[in-house]
Amino acid sequence: MPTALFDLTGKVAIVSGAAQGMGRAMAMALAEAGADLLLTDLNEAGVTRTAEAIAGLGRRAIPTRHDVSEPAQVRQMFALLDKEFGRIDFLGNVAGESIMAPPEDITLEDVEQVWRNLVLGRFCACQEAGRRMMRSGGGSIVNIGSLASITALGRGHVAYSMAMGAVAQMTRELSTEWSGHGIRVNAILPAQVLNPGLEKRIAEKPSLRDQFLSGIPAGRLGHPDDIKGLSVLLASDASRWITGALIPMDGGNLAMNAGGSVRHPLS
Ligand SMILES: NC(=O)c1ccc[n+]([C@@H]2O[C@H](COP(=O)([O-])OP(=O)(O)OC[C@H]3O[C@@H](n4cnc5c(N)ncnc54)[C@H](O)[C@@H]3O)[C@@H](O)[C@H]2O)c1
């Protein structure tokens, strides 16, 4: 049972990217602390599995398939939220993919698509949530950023880094604009967290694992469940005076200024 400070009973949350990885872990953590949820992901089967696991905890979870890079679909998701729950207390903007290519080769179409995934989609969801939270007297929003929100990674991450930098500033601007309405907006900046995409990249180039580990003083790569504690903290009253923060979840990477690598970024 959560202590009263971390109790989310009666609260309603939206989490995107909830089929797997950090989105699923965040959704499970919020449900374990008492929240009901609307979940979304492009992966319908995966998000349905997450909703079933949450139902097994005795909480309500509605799985949906929306593409968060499309504002019309984000708005549809909030319309469904209004109908099914009638309120929102927490938004977790987790979904979003990148396209990697060297800056001299990447197409502007790909840069724009990454921006739609990570910036426009997150902003549209913040706007929809913020409007509702203003009417209800407050709430909490968490945007997933990255080490790339505040440091360069190299290795073809230029579109991702530009977008994640914008996510950091989105978080700071919204926290500044909305704090008077009781709305807190924070960002979590993860280092390398194992997911199928990262595992594939490491399988293709095994030296990447050691390269990443050399930048993580804690001595291991991240696991999606590492986001559970921060998710509950930031959704709950336990963090009621924390807003506008960019919180590393990185095993110490940013503290030693390691970024994506301590080697030459092109190696
Ligand atoms: N894994 C890492 O090392 C890492 C590090 C820093 C930041 N991040 C960021 O954290 C977030 C989650 O990462 P993860 O490792 O849990 O990812 P993941 O690949 O395990 O899961 C991402 C989920 O988002 C869904 N998704 C992707 N695009 C979508 C869209 N347009 N609309 C709806 N759903 C969509 C996918 O179907 C998938 O289920 C991403 O924004 C990622 O950029 C990841």
The ligand as a Gaussian input file, in Angstrom:
#p B3LYP/6-31G(d) Opt

LIG

0 1
 N       15.386000       3.848000     -24.118000
 C       16.257000       4.833000     -23.991000
 O       17.473000       4.620000     -23.897000
 C       15.766000       6.246000     -23.920000
 C       16.630000       7.226000     -23.406000
 C       16.171000       8.541000     -23.334000
 C       14.903000       8.850000     -23.750000
 N       14.087000       7.882000     -24.265000
 C       12.742000       8.261000     -24.681000
 O       11.834000       7.643000     -23.803000
 C       10.624000       7.344000     -24.482000
 C       10.269000       5.884000     -24.282000
 O       11.368000       5.094000     -24.600000
 P       11.331000       3.501000     -24.447000
 O       12.735000       3.035000     -24.380000
 O       10.400000       3.103000     -23.362000
 O       10.745000       3.128000     -25.883000
 P       10.160000       1.796000     -26.494000
 O       10.641000       1.765000     -27.879000
 O       10.412000       0.608000     -25.604000
 O        8.578000       2.084000     -26.469000
 C        8.041000       3.174000     -27.131000
 C        6.554000       2.921000     -27.313000
 O        5.989000       4.094000     -27.907000
 C        5.146000       3.687000     -28.960000
 N        5.097000       4.776000     -29.949000
 C        6.100000       5.194000     -30.743000
 N        5.700000       6.207000     -31.515000
 C        4.395000       6.424000     -31.226000
 C        3.421000       7.326000     -31.685000
 N        3.718000       8.230000     -32.650000
 N        2.184000       7.287000     -31.151000
 C        1.880000       6.383000     -30.196000
 N        2.760000       5.485000     -29.712000
 C        4.007000       5.508000     -30.218000
 C        5.748000       2.410000     -29.523000
 O        4.788000       1.621000     -30.188000
 C        6.268000       1.738000     -28.240000
 O        5.295000       0.892000     -27.644000
 C       10.844000       7.753000     -25.947000
 O       10.318000       9.045000     -26.142000
 C       12.361000       7.785000     -26.061000
 O       12.793000       8.683000     -27.052000
 C       14.496000       6.583000     -24.346000

